[in-house]
Amino acid sequence: MNYAKKNIGIYVDADACPVKQEVMDIAGKYKINVTFVASYNHSSDKTYGGNWVFVDTGKEEADLYIVNHVNKHDIVISQDIGLAGLLLRKNVIVVTPRGKQYTEANIESALQFRYLSAMERRSGKYTKGPKKFTAEDTINFITTIEKILSKDAGDFK
């Protein structure tokens, strides 16, 4: 299926995304345009292809760019739960680099967990950061994206 004809694109919150090459490989297979959005602080010689947009270094600049440029049924790769919550309201598909897809069914609990974790940190309880990204995470990501893109084109009406 040529998703480019359906005007479906992939946007990547690229500052800390560990699956850039995998995104490009999958996008090439399905002929989908990819836009990587990163802050100027994260510019690099290694671009992986795709379109690159660099934004100011403010905390939410990449998120704002993505929110303002995505269209219904686009796919966004991001680990930002708050961004996912905004995008789901626009009928955008959101997948983390670890392969978790955010949906209306799971976003509220994810946002609540994020809130509770932030409250614990503010009260002085510090937990470990995210677990190390693994090869299994990459496989989960590829599997999730392939499932989404290999669905019947009728799902994108």
N, C-alpha and C positions, 0 to 999 in steps of 0.2 A: 504494500500500500504506500502510495506517495502522499504523506501527510502534508507536505509543502503545498500541495494543491488545495488542501482543506484549511490552509493558513494557520496551522497549529505549530507553535514554536516551543522551544525549551529555553527557559531562563535559569541561569545558575548563579546562586549567591556564592561567588567564587573566592572570597577572601580566605576561607579555611576549608574549601571543598577538596577532599582527597580522591574524588572519582572523576576528575576532569577528562582524562583520556577515555575512560569508559563511556562517558556521556557522548563524546565525539564519535566513538566507534558505533554506538547505537544510533545516534542521529544520522550518521552516514548510511547505515543500513536502511533506515526508513525515510531518508531524504527530508530531514527536518532541520530547519534553521536553529542554530544555538546562539544565544547571547549570554556571555559571561559578564557579570557585573561585579566590579571590585573597586576598592578604594585606591587612590593613587599610591598609598603606602605599600600596596601589595602588587605593584607592577613588576613584571618579570620578562626576561627574554623568552621564556618558555610559554607560548600562548596556546598550544594544542590545536590551533585552528579556531573556527567559529568567529563570531563578532565579539569584540571586547569593548566594553564601556567602562571608563574609569570615572569615579565620582569623588567628591570631596571626602575627607577623612572623618566627617562627623559620624556619630554612633549609628544613626539610622539611615544614612544617605543611600546605601545600596538597597535597603529595604524599600525606601520611598521610590527609588527609580523603578524597581520591579513592580510595585503596586500600581504605579502610574503608567506602565507600558504593557502589562500583560493583558491578554484577551481571554474570553471564555474558552475553556478547554485547553488552554496552554498548560504546559507542565513546568513546575518550578522545583528545582533541587535546592533544598535549604534545610538546615537543622534548627532554624529559628522558629520556635513554636508560636510566638506572637505574630510573626509574618504569616505563618500558615493559617492562623485564625482569620486574618484579614482576607487572604486569598481565597479561602474556601467560600466566603460570601460572594465572591466574583465567579464562582464555578470554575476555579482553577484547580488543577491536580497538583498536590504537593507531596513530594517524596524526599525523605532524608537521605544523605549519603550512605546510611546503613541499611537502606531499603524499607524503612517504615513509611507507609502511606498514611498521611493524615486525612481523616474524613470527618463528616459531621458527627459520626458515631463516637469518635475517640478524641476529638479536639478539646472538648470541655474538660475531660479528666486530665489531659496533658497540660492545659492552661492552669488548672487548679494545682497540679503537682508543681509546676513552675513557680506559682505564687507561694505555695507553702515552703518550697526550698529557699526562695528569696527571703521569706520571713525568718527562717532558721539562720540564714547567713547574717541577717541584720542583728539577730539576737546573740551573735558570737559563736554559733555552732557552725564550724566549717567541715564540710564533707570532702571526700576525694572528688577530683574532677571526673570528666567522662572517661570511660574505660578506653584502652588503647584500640585504635582502629585496626581491624584484622582482615585477613584474606576472606574469611567467612562473611564479614560485613560487605565486602565488594561483591561477592557472589549473591548475597541477599539483594543488594541494590540492582544488579543486572537482572536478576529474576523478576523483581517487582516491576521494573521499567518494561521489560519484555512482555510481561503479562498485560500491562496497561496498553502497550502499543499493538499487541497482536490481537486484541479484541476486535470484533466486527466493527467496521467503520460506522455502522448505524448508531453506535454508542456516542458518536460525536455530533449528533444532529443539534 
